[in-house]
């Protein structure tokens, strides 16, 4: 019976180890997916802010050009 007990104990340890590694793999995959999602959100926000900044800079340039070439007083 000792052989069966040792074999059963070894099997239980192996199953526990397998389940632990399986859980770690799942958690690792979830952590990676979360990390990548945050990265995509940052890229999207950066692109949006860049577009807003470029639009503002262009509007400022146009306003400055209009101010320079605006109505002139003839003297």
Phi, psi and omega in degrees: 000336181298320179298318179294319180294317179295319181294317180294319179295319178296320179295317179298318178296318180296318178296317179296318178296317179297315180297321179296315180293323178297317178297317179297321179294317178296315180295323178295318179295320179293318179297319179295317179298319178296317180299315180293323179296319178296318179299317178295321179295320179296316179299318180296315180295319179298316180296320179295315180294323178296317179298318178296317180296316180296321178295319179295316179299319179294318178297319178296319178298316180295320179295320179293320179293321179293324180292321179291321184260020181288189182300134181247148178276133175262136190244000000 
